[in-house]
Amino acid sequence: MKTVILDVRPPDELMAGFLRAWNTDKQQRSARISFASPELLWKVLTLKRWELLKALCGAGPVSIREAARRVKRDVKGVHGDVVALLDAGILSRTEDGEIEFPYEAVKVEFLLQAA
């Protein structure tokens, strides 16, 4: 199952993880998209965008109009959410202009600890 991990890591941890991955021969089983703070994660992944990802999970490439039909929303609103998810690197666009969430599962990781 192709999984994407959405996590919260400060920039210095991101760079250290990148360097570790670069220096090993292991292939990663999961893609990883990191955010600098929990606030940024939740700003990008609103409730409506979560619903959109859920509808696109494992669906293959679809048009924005088809994505809007699946979540029972207007095309203009879904288009705005698609742009935000494309900008965050969560969705991708195919050569023929369709959108795709190329994963079958999403895992979210972050740690909440005392200040």
N, C-alpha and C positions, 0 to 999 in steps of 0.2 A: 504494500500500500504506500503510495507516494504521499508523504506528509510534509507540511510546512510548519515550522516552529516560529511563532511570534513571541519575541521576548523583549525584556527591558534590560539594557546594559549601557553603562556609561561609555563614552567614546574610547577611553584608554583600554577598557576590557575588550571592546570590539576589535581594536587593533591587535591586541595580544592574541585573541582567538583567531584572527585572520592569519597572523604569522605562524601560529601553531599548525593550522590547517595547511598552510602553504608548504611547510617543512615536513609534512608527513605524506606517505603514499596512500593512506586510507581514503577510500571514497566515502563521502558523507551519504548516509541513508536518507537524511532529511535536509530540505532547504531551510534556511534560517533568515528571518527578516527581523532586524533589531530596531528598537526605538530608544531614544535617549532618556525617556522618563515615562512613568505610568500615565501621566497626564497627556502626553503626546500620543501614546498608544490609544487611549480612549477618545481623544479628539479625532483621530483618523478612523477608528473603528466604532462608529456610532451604531446604535441599534438597527437602523435601516440598512447600513452597510453590512452588518453581520447577517441580516436576513438575505441580502443580495448574495453574499459569499456562500451561505447555506444553499441557496437555489442553484448556484453555479458549481458547487463542489462536485467534481467528477463528471460534469455535464459536457465537457469539451467546448469547442468554440461556438459562440452564439452571437447574434446581433444585439445591440443595445435594446432594440424594440422587443426582441424575444426575452431578454432578461427582464424588462419591465413587465411583460405579460406574465412571466413566472412568479414575480413578487406582487402582482396586482397593483402596480403603481404607474404613474404617468411617466412617459418617456423622458421629459425634461428633468424631472427630479432624479430619475435613475442615471441619466447622463451626467449630472453633477457628481453623483456618488462614484460613478465609474471613473471619471477624471481624477478624483481624489485618490481612489485605489490604484489607478495607473501611476500617478505621481509618487505614491508610497512604494511602488514596486510589488504590490500584492496581486494585481491583475496584469495581464500582458495582452498585447494586441497582435493578432495574426497578420500575415502578409495581405490577406484580403479584407482587413479592417474589422474583423470580428474580435470580440473580447474573450478572454479565457482565464479561468482560474485553474491552473494545471495540477491541482492537488485533489486527493480523495479524502484528506483529513487535515484538520488544523489543531495544533496544540499551542496553548498560550502559557508562557512561563514568566513569572516575576515574583519577587520577594518583597513582602511588606514587613518592615521591622521598625522597632521603636527608634525614635529620633535621638 
